[in-house]
């Protein structure tokens, strides 16, 4: 491994690089199929005509709709929505749970110290933040940075699915326990979901799950596991 990569790993808090293999065999990649509508991925949370409108929106129009959204109680306490940031043709999508208070202040997802760690993680993979697309499942900050509720996630689901359809990523890296369980429709812990590729009906891209940078800042001993997850994503992306 190059000195540059060693420096990136050191920034993540990993002093020595050790090649690891996923604990669980990689799932066989499914053939690409045409993406279905929002209604077919789960029960629609808005009126049918609203969902159909969302499915036809481009990036700019979708951002405008999200900015005015009043679909759940979070709209009452936000100062602005956090739509997403990055390259709109990126091969890698980074998906978190919900914006933090700092994200709301900065106007971008993954700000502050968690954002700095995410930047180091991406550098270890060979990416800059501008090379990927970063967003959250929920577009408004939650009270006291709590995990979003299922109802809040459902309210934002049509927006998220449209963003995925517009981006057409080669891989989605999910960071956070809530989004991992919600997107995969499972109650399995994040620890059990790591180390393998996941597939969801209606989403062509494989999904890799790992720890949220905010959690890694509190549990530095898990950073090596996070690096294993990044290696799995890199292997799938042929980096």
Backbone bond lengths (Angstrom), bond angles and torsions (degrees), N, CA, C in turn:
res aa  C-N    CA-C-N  psi(-1)  N-CA   C-N-CA  omega(-1)  CA-C   N-CA-C  phi
1 X - - - 1.460 - - 1.511 109.49 -
2 X 1.333 118.66 143.27 1.447 123.57 -175.50 1.522 111.15 -71.81
3 X 1.339 115.39 161.03 1.458 120.34 175.67 1.516 111.09 -61.22
4 X 1.339 116.59 -31.74 1.465 120.87 179.08 1.525 110.60 -63.53
5 X 1.336 116.36 -45.73 1.459 119.08 178.78 1.514 111.17 -65.51
6 X 1.342 117.18 -38.17 1.456 119.69 177.36 1.521 110.87 -60.15
7 X 1.325 116.35 -38.64 1.461 120.26 178.51 1.517 110.93 -65.25
8 X 1.339 116.62 -39.26 1.459 119.60 178.98 1.529 111.15 -65.09
9 X 1.333 116.01 -42.17 1.460 119.97 179.66 1.516 110.56 -65.01
10 X 1.329 116.86 -36.46 1.453 119.92 177.37 1.517 110.23 -63.85
11 X 1.343 116.76 -36.44 1.465 120.75 177.87 1.516 111.26 -64.47
12 X 1.344 116.43 -29.55 1.461 120.48 176.81 1.525 112.15 -78.71
13 X 1.337 116.36 -10.08 1.455 119.54 -178.00 1.511 112.87 94.29
14 X 1.340 117.07 15.56 1.461 122.39 178.89 1.518 106.99 -110.07
15 X 1.330 116.84 113.16 1.455 121.01 -173.65 1.523 113.44 -79.96
16 X 1.322 116.97 -36.14 1.457 120.42 -175.98 1.503 108.87 -125.85
17 X 1.318 116.94 129.98 1.461 120.45 179.05 1.516 108.99 -85.52
18 X 1.316 115.51 127.66 1.459 122.18 176.53 1.504 107.37 -128.35
19 X 1.323 117.73 121.60 1.458 120.84 -179.10 1.515 109.58 -68.30
20 X 1.266 116.53 130.32 1.463 122.38 -179.35 1.516 109.55 -121.16
21 X 1.297 116.83 157.35 1.461 120.96 173.21 1.503 108.09 -112.78
22 X 1.315 119.41 145.20 1.471 120.89 -179.60 1.517 110.88 -56.46
23 X 1.354 115.16 140.83 1.459 120.45 -179.32 1.517 111.31 -65.90
24 X 1.324 115.63 -27.23 1.455 120.02 -178.20 1.512 108.85 -117.40
25 X 1.323 119.65 136.69 1.474 121.03 -179.22 1.516 111.11 -57.11
26 X 1.313 115.61 147.65 1.457 119.82 178.57 1.515 110.25 -65.43
27 X 1.323 114.63 138.66 1.448 118.90 177.44 1.519 109.38 -72.47
28 X 1.313 116.28 148.40 1.464 120.16 179.45 1.507 109.41 -68.22
29 X 1.306 115.83 130.80 1.457 120.07 -177.20 1.512 111.33 -69.32
30 X 1.335 114.36 131.80 1.454 119.74 -178.07 1.514 110.31 -82.00
31 X 1.312 117.89 152.71 1.458 120.31 177.26 1.513 110.70 -66.83
32 X 1.313 115.73 150.30 1.451 120.72 -179.58 1.525 109.70 -71.09
33 X 1.301 115.38 137.15 1.456 120.98 178.15 1.518 108.67 -132.73
34 X 1.295 115.10 163.20 1.456 119.38 179.75 1.511 109.74 -68.16
35 X 1.327 116.58 135.07 1.450 120.64 -178.69 1.524 109.95 -69.51
36 X 1.345 116.66 134.09 1.459 119.67 178.87 1.515 110.78 -82.03
37 X 1.290 115.86 -179.60 1.447 121.39 179.62 1.520 110.13 -76.64
38 X 1.340 114.65 168.27 1.463 120.16 177.76 1.516 111.09 -58.13
39 X 1.346 117.23 -38.40 1.462 119.72 -176.56 1.509 112.01 -61.83
40 X 1.331 118.71 -32.82 1.460 120.93 -175.11 1.512 112.61 -79.12
41 X 1.344 118.09 -16.34 1.459 118.72 179.95 1.519 111.46 -84.52
42 X 1.319 117.30 -26.98 1.464 121.51 175.39 1.516 107.33 -168.73
43 X 1.310 115.93 174.57 1.454 120.49 178.54 1.520 109.36 -62.00
44 X 1.296 116.92 133.36 1.462 120.91 -177.94 1.517 109.38 -66.84
45 X 1.336 116.23 140.53 1.450 120.37 -179.58 1.523 111.70 -104.31
46 X 1.323 116.78 -4.70 1.451 120.35 177.61 1.519 108.38 -125.30
47 X 1.317 115.24 174.11 1.449 119.63 177.45 1.516 109.78 -61.80
48 X 1.349 118.62 145.15 1.470 120.80 -176.42 1.510 113.71 -51.96
49 X 1.357 116.79 -42.17 1.452 117.93 -177.86 1.529 111.35 -66.63
50 X 1.357 117.35 -31.21 1.458 120.99 177.20 1.510 109.95 -66.10
51 X 1.351 117.61 -44.30 1.452 121.78 179.47 1.519 110.76 -61.58
52 X 1.344 116.54 -42.36 1.454 119.97 -179.97 1.525 110.53 -64.20
53 X 1.326 117.05 -37.60 1.446 120.64 177.40 1.528 110.23 -62.96
54 X 1.325 117.70 -44.71 1.453 121.71 -179.04 1.518 110.86 -60.71
55 X 1.325 116.81 -39.05 1.461 120.66 -178.22 1.522 113.39 -65.71
56 X 1.322 117.10 -14.95 1.469 120.03 -178.84 1.523 112.79 -104.62
57 X 1.335 117.78 -1.16 1.458 120.94 -174.17 1.528 112.27 -78.22
58 X 1.333 116.04 146.41 1.456 120.30 170.85 1.529 108.31 -88.80
59 X 1.347 116.68 -178.70 1.462 120.47 -175.45 1.531 112.20 -57.30
60 X 1.315 116.75 -48.77 1.462 120.46 -175.19 1.528 111.48 -65.21
61 X 1.327 116.73 -43.86 1.462 120.17 -179.91 1.525 111.00 -66.53
62 X 1.338 117.05 -38.66 1.462 120.59 179.08 1.524 110.46 -64.86
63 X 1.314 117.12 -42.26 1.466 120.62 177.75 1.535 110.88 -58.70
64 X 1.329 115.79 -41.47 1.465 120.37 -179.69 1.521 111.38 -64.46
65 X 1.339 117.10 -41.18 1.463 121.61 178.77 1.529 110.35 -64.09
66 X 1.332 116.79 -44.34 1.464 121.39 -179.78 1.530 110.54 -62.02
67 X 1.320 116.90 -40.22 1.461 121.18 -178.19 1.521 112.30 -61.21
68 X 1.337 117.04 -27.42 1.463 121.53 -177.98 1.523 112.74 -102.16
69 X 1.323 118.38 4.62 1.465 122.25 -172.97 1.530 112.07 -61.68
70 X 1.345 114.84 137.57 1.460 122.28 176.03 1.537 110.14 -130.43
71 X 1.327 116.88 30.85 1.463 120.79 -171.42 1.519 114.95 -74.96
72 X 1.337 118.57 -17.18 1.470 119.51 179.86 1.520 109.95 -146.05
73 X 1.328 115.85 177.56 1.454 121.66 -174.69 1.530 113.17 -66.74
74 X 1.328 117.48 -21.21 1.463 119.78 -179.13 1.523 112.09 -62.14
75 X 1.328 116.55 -23.54 1.460 120.46 -179.65 1.530 111.72 -63.34
76 X 1.343 116.32 -24.84 1.464 120.46 -176.01 1.524 112.83 -76.34
77 X 1.317 117.25 -21.02 1.469 120.26 -173.68 1.533 113.60 -114.59
78 X 1.308 118.25 -1.77 1.458 120.34 -178.48 1.524 110.84 -85.80
79 X 1.327 114.78 157.14 1.461 119.63 169.71 1.523 110.11 -100.32
80 X 1.341 117.24 -25.01 1.456 122.39 174.48 1.524 108.67 -163.65
81 X 1.315 115.73 157.51 1.463 120.65 174.00 1.527 109.08 -85.07
82 X 1.338 116.20 154.54 1.459 122.23 176.63 1.521 106.97 -114.11
83 X 1.309 115.52 100.48 1.464 121.86 -171.43 1.523 112.73 -74.83
84 X 1.314 117.26 -45.96 1.460 123.04 -175.12 1.512 108.61 147.57
85 X 1.328 116.32 168.04 1.458 120.18 -177.70 1.516 109.71 -153.29
86 X 1.328 115.66 148.97 1.455 120.09 176.07 1.509 113.07 128.53
87 X 1.319 114.33 -162.08 1.452 123.04 -175.85 1.523 110.30 -82.52
88 X 1.317 117.00 123.03 1.456 121.29 -174.76 1.521 113.41 -81.12
89 X 1.326 116.37 6.25 1.465 121.63 171.73 1.527 110.29 -125.95
90 X 1.323 116.54 22.73 1.469 121.58 -174.84 1.529 111.46 -67.41
91 X 1.325 115.21 148.67 1.466 120.46 175.55 1.522 111.47 -83.51
92 X 1.337 116.69 -20.67 1.467 121.56 -177.86 1.517 110.40 -117.24
93 X 1.334 115.80 126.15 1.458 122.62 174.68 1.526 108.82 -107.54
94 X 1.333 116.68 130.81 1.460 123.23 175.54 1.520 107.59 -105.13
95 X 1.324 116.64 120.52 1.465 121.35 -174.34 1.520 110.76 -121.74
96 X 1.341 116.11 118.94 1.456 121.91 177.46 1.518 112.12 -106.34
97 X 1.333 115.92 -169.66 1.458 120.98 -175.26 1.529 112.49 -84.36
98 X 1.334 116.05 -68.11 1.467 121.77 -177.25 1.517 109.26 -150.69
99 X 1.318 117.82 153.59 1.469 119.96 177.33 1.527 110.88 -63.74
100 X 1.307 115.62 150.25 1.463 121.34 174.37 1.533 108.57 -93.25
101 X 1.315 115.11 173.12 1.467 119.53 176.59 1.521 110.08 -60.54
102 X 1.327 116.13 -37.87 1.461 120.38 179.18 1.530 111.33 -67.61
103 X 1.344 115.92 -36.92 1.466 119.76 175.82 1.523 110.28 -59.49
104 X 1.342 115.37 -43.88 1.457 120.19 -179.19 1.526 110.45 -62.35
105 X 1.335 117.10 -39.56 1.456 120.89 179.82 1.528 111.52 -67.78
106 X 1.342 116.22 -38.03 1.462 121.09 -177.56 1.524 112.51 -85.82
107 X 1.325 116.78 -22.06 1.461 120.69 179.56 1.511 114.22 82.76
108 X 1.354 117.74 12.95 1.459 122.08 179.96 1.519 110.24 -139.20
109 X 1.344 117.58 149.79 1.467 120.02 176.46 1.519 111.30 -71.71
110 X 1.340 115.60 153.70 1.462 122.43 177.06 1.526 111.50 55.45
111 X 1.335 115.97 61.56 1.454 122.42 175.47 1.528 109.67 -97.39
112 X 1.314 116.40 -179.40 1.455 121.15 175.49 1.516 113.44 65.24
113 X 1.321 116.34 -154.67 1.461 121.47 -177.72 1.531 112.77 -62.88
114 X 1.356 119.55 -42.70 1.471 118.27 174.88 1.523 112.03 -58.22
115 X 1.333 117.03 -36.58 1.449 120.46 178.91 1.518 112.40 -67.06
116 X 1.334 116.65 -37.13 1.465 120.24 177.32 1.530 110.64 -63.88
117 X 1.338 115.46 -40.85 1.460 118.78 178.81 1.525 110.60 -66.98
118 X 1.332 117.24 -40.60 1.458 120.18 176.87 1.529 110.41 -59.98
119 X 1.318 117.34 -40.96 1.461 120.74 177.88 1.527 110.77 -59.43
120 X 1.344 117.00 -41.70 1.462 120.75 177.81 1.524 111.43 -65.82
121 X 1.326 116.41 -38.67 1.467 120.75 178.35 1.526 110.16 -63.34
122 X 1.322 116.60 -42.66 1.461 120.36 179.42 1.527 110.99 -66.30
123 X 1.326 116.70 -39.06 1.467 120.27 177.43 1.521 110.49 -61.56
124 X 1.334 116.45 -38.43 1.464 119.94 178.40 1.524 111.32 -62.83
125 X 1.340 116.70 -26.06 1.458 121.59 177.33 1.525 112.13 -86.68
126 X 1.337 116.56 -11.73 1.456 120.36 -177.85 1.515 113.91 97.97
127 X 1.339 116.93 16.19 1.459 121.87 -178.27 1.522 111.38 -113.81
128 X 1.332 115.20 154.26 1.451 122.78 162.36 1.527 107.07 -100.78
129 X 1.327 116.63 160.48 1.470 119.18 178.41 1.524 111.00 -58.16
130 X 1.315 116.63 -34.19 1.464 120.30 -178.98 1.526 112.67 -71.46
131 X 1.337 117.17 -10.43 1.466 121.23 179.57 1.526 112.32 -85.21
132 X 1.340 117.53 -18.14 1.457 121.64 -173.58 1.529 109.28 -119.18
133 X 1.339 115.96 173.30 1.462 119.36 175.07 1.528 107.92 -115.60
134 X 1.337 116.13 126.56 1.462 122.94 -173.49 1.524 109.17 -116.95
135 X 1.315 116.54 132.37 1.458 121.25 -179.56 1.525 110.07 -157.81
136 X 1.319 115.87 174.34 1.458 122.22 176.46 1.517 110.65 -121.44
137 X 1.319 115.39 157.03 1.463 120.72 176.92 1.517 110.84 -62.02
138 X 1.326 116.74 -44.24 1.460 123.43 178.93 1.529 108.29 -104.06
139 X 1.307 117.11 139.18 1.463 121.30 -171.87 1.530 113.91 -94.30
140 X 1.334 118.70 -5.57 1.459 122.46 178.62 1.523 109.84 -120.38
141 X 1.312 116.66 148.30 1.457 119.65 176.91 1.520 109.86 -65.27
142 X 1.318 115.71 149.16 1.455 121.51 177.47 1.519 109.76 -97.99
143 X 1.321 116.07 164.05 1.460 120.39 179.78 1.524 110.53 -64.82
144 X 1.319 116.94 126.43 1.468 123.84 178.19 1.527 112.33 55.33
145 X 1.334 115.67 32.27 1.471 121.65 177.67 1.530 113.15 56.99
146 X 1.319 116.40 32.50 1.460 120.21 177.19 1.527 110.63 -73.28
147 X 1.340 114.99 162.61 1.460 118.50 172.14 1.530 108.74 -62.45
148 X 1.323 117.91 143.69 1.469 119.09 176.29 1.523 110.67 -66.80
149 X 1.302 115.72 160.48 1.456 120.36 175.87 1.527 109.24 -87.38
150 X 1.316 116.27 165.02 1.466 120.65 177.73 1.527 110.25 -61.05
151 X 1.342 116.75 -40.92 1.462 119.86 179.77 1.526 111.58 -63.33
152 X 1.331 116.77 -38.41 1.462 120.11 177.99 1.529 110.90 -65.96
153 X 1.326 115.85 -40.32 1.469 119.87 177.80 1.529 110.80 -64.96
154 X 1.329 116.86 -39.89 1.461 120.06 179.18 1.530 111.22 -64.70
155 X 1.343 116.17 -35.41 1.459 119.61 179.60 1.527 111.12 -63.38
156 X 1.326 116.33 -33.70 1.471 121.24 -179.03 1.522 112.73 -92.53
157 X 1.321 118.28 -7.76 1.462 121.12 -173.29 1.530 114.06 -55.68
158 X 1.337 120.35 -45.30 1.467 118.49 179.83 1.529 112.65 -59.00
159 X 1.345 116.68 -34.57 1.463 120.19 178.59 1.528 110.30 -67.42
160 X 1.325 115.99 -44.99 1.466 120.12 -179.19 1.522 111.04 -62.81
161 X 1.318 117.33 -46.01 1.461 120.51 -179.11 1.523 110.67 -62.37
162 X 1.336 116.67 -38.35 1.464 118.95 177.73 1.528 110.57 -66.17
163 X 1.327 117.35 -39.34 1.463 119.75 177.62 1.533 111.09 -62.27
164 X 1.320 116.56 -41.16 1.467 120.09 177.81 1.526 110.05 -63.98
165 X 1.327 117.16 -43.51 1.463 120.95 -179.24 1.525 112.02 -65.23
166 X 1.336 116.27 -36.81 1.457 119.98 177.98 1.526 111.60 -69.72
167 X 1.332 116.23 -41.20 1.460 120.51 -176.60 1.524 112.34 -75.71
168 X 1.344 116.71 -39.95 1.466 121.38 -175.23 1.537 110.88 53.10
169 X 1.336 118.04 56.74 1.469 120.24 -177.17 1.527 111.76 -69.75
170 X 1.309 115.43 158.27 1.461 120.49 174.34 1.520 111.10 -82.43
171 X 1.338 116.63 -22.95 1.460 121.04 179.09 1.513 109.48 -157.03
172 X 1.329 116.20 145.32 1.461 122.54 175.42 1.522 108.01 -114.14
173 X 1.326 116.54 122.29 1.452 122.18 176.14 1.523 107.44 -101.30
174 X 1.321 116.10 110.33 1.464 122.22 -178.38 1.519 109.01 -92.67
175 X 1.324 116.63 124.77 1.457 121.82 -179.16 1.527 108.87 -115.98
176 X 1.316 116.32 105.05 1.458 119.97 178.64 1.511 112.57 133.25
177 X 1.316 115.56 142.31 1.461 121.68 -175.63 1.522 112.52 -65.94
178 X 1.345 116.41 -44.35 1.467 118.64 -175.63 1.522 111.42 -60.87
179 X 1.332 116.90 -51.60 1.463 119.89 -176.77 1.519 111.42 -65.02
180 X 1.332 117.52 -36.31 1.463 120.39 177.81 1.515 110.37 -59.92
181 X 1.333 117.61 -47.22 1.463 121.23 -179.12 1.525 111.43 -70.38
182 X 1.320 116.26 -39.89 1.469 119.19 -176.45 1.524 111.25 -70.62
183 X 1.328 117.13 -46.00 1.461 120.02 -177.27 1.516 111.54 -68.12
184 X 1.333 117.41 -35.95 1.465 121.43 -178.46 1.526 112.24 -90.09
185 X 1.335 117.15 -1.53 1.470 122.42 178.28 1.527 110.42 53.83
186 X 1.319 115.85 56.30 1.460 121.40 -177.83 1.519 109.68 -145.37
187 X 1.331 115.74 158.85 1.448 121.57 173.85 1.524 111.54 -105.30
188 X 1.315 116.63 5.25 1.463 120.77 177.91 1.527 110.07 -62.38
189 X 1.317 116.44 145.93 1.453 120.55 179.38 1.522 110.43 -70.50
190 X 1.318 114.78 159.02 1.456 119.35 179.21 1.525 110.30 -60.72
191 X 1.339 116.50 -35.32 1.455 120.15 178.10 1.516 112.91 -58.73
192 X 1.330 117.08 -34.99 1.464 121.06 178.39 1.520 112.60 -80.71
193 X 1.317 117.06 -23.13 1.462 121.36 -177.48 1.519 112.65 -86.19
194 X 1.306 116.84 -17.09 1.463 121.24 179.53 1.534 110.94 -67.70
195 X 1.337 115.11 165.35 1.444 121.12 169.39 1.513 115.99 78.06
196 X 1.315 117.92 14.32 1.455 120.56 -179.89 1.524 109.81 -153.96
197 X 1.311 115.43 162.72 1.454 121.05 174.45 1.521 109.20 -89.87
198 X 1.324 115.36 141.05 1.465 121.00 177.96 1.525 109.10 -120.08
199 X 1.311 115.33 151.67 1.462 121.45 178.08 1.524 109.05 -130.86
200 X 1.319 115.87 140.30 1.459 122.95 -179.57 1.515 108.18 -124.03
201 X 1.322 117.03 134.92 1.457 120.83 176.81 1.526 109.88 -57.07
202 X 1.310 116.39 130.38 1.459 120.78 179.20 1.514 113.85 94.68
203 X 1.340 117.10 -7.98 1.461 120.97 177.08 1.520 107.64 -124.77
204 X 1.312 117.30 114.32 1.458 120.12 -175.77 1.519 113.17 -71.68
205 X 1.317 117.52 -31.00 1.459 120.80 -174.94 1.521 111.53 -73.89
206 X 1.344 117.74 140.08 1.460 120.22 171.87 1.522 109.84 -67.09
207 X 1.319 116.20 156.55 1.458 122.37 -176.13 1.524 109.35 -121.75
208 X 1.323 116.30 130.51 1.464 123.13 172.54 1.526 107.10 -115.16
209 X 1.322 117.46 134.94 1.464 120.48 -179.44 1.521 110.07 -112.30
210 X 1.327 115.42 147.46 1.458 121.39 178.13 1.518 109.48 -155.18
211 X 1.321 115.11 -177.14 1.452 121.45 -176.28 1.529 111.49 -78.30
212 X 1.319 115.51 146.75 1.457 121.27 176.65 1.524 108.87 -71.37
213 X 1.337 118.45 140.25 1.464 120.08 178.97 1.528 113.64 -54.20
214 X 1.330 117.65 -34.63 1.467 119.75 178.40 1.529 110.79 -62.06
215 X 1.333 116.62 -37.51 1.467 120.72 176.52 1.523 110.59 -68.67
216 X 1.317 117.43 -40.51 1.467 121.14 -178.93 1.520 111.40 -64.26
217 X 1.320 117.14 -29.30 1.456 120.15 176.56 1.524 111.27 -67.60
218 X 1.332 116.51 -27.22 1.470 120.93 178.00 1.521 112.21 -91.61
219 X 1.320 116.55 -22.99 1.468 121.65 -176.27 1.525 108.66 -130.28
220 X 1.320 115.97 74.24 1.464 120.96 -175.41 1.523 112.44 -61.55
221 X 1.340 116.83 -24.86 1.471 119.81 -179.77 1.524 112.67 -67.05
222 X 1.330 117.93 -13.13 1.461 121.44 179.44 1.531 112.16 -91.96
223 X 1.327 117.47 -2.38 1.465 119.56 -176.48 1.527 111.91 -63.63
224 X 1.329 116.88 -34.22 1.461 118.11 179.55 1.529 110.56 -65.96
225 X 1.324 117.18 -37.35 1.463 119.97 176.10 1.529 110.13 -64.24
226 X 1.325 115.61 -38.75 1.463 119.24 177.92 1.528 110.30 -62.10
227 X 1.330 117.10 -38.47 1.463 120.27 177.89 1.523 110.64 -64.24
228 X 1.318 117.74 -37.14 1.463 120.52 175.76 1.524 110.34 -60.57
229 X 1.329 116.03 -40.00 1.470 119.98 178.94 1.530 110.66 -65.48
230 X 1.318 116.23 -39.76 1.463 119.65 178.06 1.525 110.57 -65.43
231 X 1.327 116.93 -36.72 1.462 120.07 177.13 1.528 111.01 -63.22
232 X 1.329 116.19 -39.06 1.463 120.22 178.18 1.530 109.91 -62.41
233 X 1.346 115.62 -44.59 1.464 119.86 178.29 1.536 110.56 -62.63
234 X 1.329 116.21 -41.83 1.466 120.70 -179.85 1.530 110.89 -62.92
235 X 1.305 116.66 -39.46 1.468 120.40 179.47 1.523 110.41 -63.22
236 X 1.321 116.82 -42.58 1.463 120.97 179.65 1.525 110.80 -67.38
237 X 1.338 116.34 -35.93 1.463 120.83 179.82 1.532 111.95 -83.51
238 X 1.343 114.98 -0.26 1.478 121.49 179.02 1.515 112.33 59.60
239 X 1.334 115.34 41.59 1.456 121.01 175.84 1.530 108.74 -87.28
